[in-house]
Amino acid sequence: MARRQMNPAPTHAIPGPLFSIHDAEYVPGVCNIGPAEIAHRRAFGHVGFAASVVLLGLLLAINAPAWARLLLFFTAAGSATGYLQAMFHFCAGFGSRGVYNFGAVGTEHAVAEAADRARDRRRSLQITAGSVAIGLAVAIAAFLLPL
């Protein structure tokens, strides 16, 4: 009986927005923050998520009207902003301002090329739109809870 061999893992990188932090360098419209900034964005996502859970719990505990649950838009969108920026290795604020950082949090370097700044602004708008969509979805879901 012959043994069937498994295909080895591919040796090429999978294209897309996610890649190794160890290969981090500025790529217009793709990556504008390094490991320290990514961790900072992820932490912001955690804080926003915790704030969303606490706010929903508080609103349910005090029997607030359903429309009050729409306030979750702000905390959920904030959380989504942090998580999306961490996932894409791209800061929307940096992209809209034309800067990047791969050093310590708070350090910024200007993007020199106008075409690169335009790519960064497009990615910033995509992240912002995604965050707004997630915030709306969470707020509407909370509003529609049958309580």
Secondary structure, 3 states (H helix, E strand, C coil): CCCCCCCCCCCCCCCCCCCCHHHCCCECCCECECHHHHHHHHHHHHHHHHHHHHHHHHHHHCCCCHHHHHHHHHHHHHHHHHHHHHHHCCCHHHHHHCEEECCCCCCCEECCCHHHHHHHHHHHHHHHHHHHHHHHHHHHHHHCCCC
